[in-house]
Amino acid sequence: MTNGNAWTEFRETGLLWFINTILHLFGWAIAVELDEQTGEVISCYPKRCNYRGFTVDCNTQGYIRLSKYLQENIDELVKEAES
């Protein structure tokens, strides 16, 4: 069973960064538009891009976020995979 989650949560886990690292190989990215005042996601869509990859600092932060997400959710992820 799936449920809808906010794009903000998806970004904070590092999953958007991770997926975009894969999409960059094909010249694509998931673009996110944010409200400048609230920081909330307004829109999200696939977009062609002419760049490949992220900066070292961005990658480091992405790996940290994704690792923390896995650390905090691994038991639930395993249960879901086994059911």
N, C-alpha and C positions, 0 to 999 in steps of 0.2 A: 504494500500500500504506500502510495506517495502522498505528500501534502505540499501545498505551495509555501515557499519560503521567500523572504525578501532578498532582492539582489544585494542589499547591503550586507546581509549575513554571508552570502555566497562570496562576496569580495573580501570580507574580513577573514574568512577561513584560509584564503590564499588559493582557493580553487579557480577563481577567475584568472588569476595570474598564470596558474598551471595550464589551464586549458588554452589560454592565449599563447603560451610558449609553443604548444603543439600547432595551433592554427597559423602561427607566423611562418612555419615551414611551407605552407601553401599560399602565403600572401594574404591571409585573412586574420581578423581579430574580432572579438566581441567588444563593441564600443559601448561605453556607459556615459550618459549625460547626467551630471549632478546639478542640483539646485545650488547656486553659489552661496546662498545665505544659510540654508539648513544642512547642506551636504547630503540630502536625500536623493536617491536615484529617481530621475524623471523619466528616462527612456533608456532602452538597451536594445542593440541590434547588431547583426553581423555586418562587417565592413571590410572591403579590400584595403590592404595596406602595402606600402612599398618598403617597409623596414622589416628586419628580421632580428628578433631577440630583444632583450632588455639590458639595462646597465647592470654592472656588478652589484651595486647597492640595491637595486630593485630585486634582483635575483636572490640576494642574501635575505632580504626581508620576506620575499615569497617563500623561500625554503623554511624560514623560521615559523611563519604563520601556518604553513601547511603541516609542518612537523608537530606544532602545538595542537592543531586540530586533530591530527591522528592520535596523539597521545591522550587527548581528552575524550575521544569517541571510539577508540579501538574496540572496546568490549561490545558496544552496541553494533558496530559495523560487522564484527565476527558473528554475532547472534543473527543479524539480518541475512548474512551470506549463508549461514547454515540452515536457515528455515525455508 
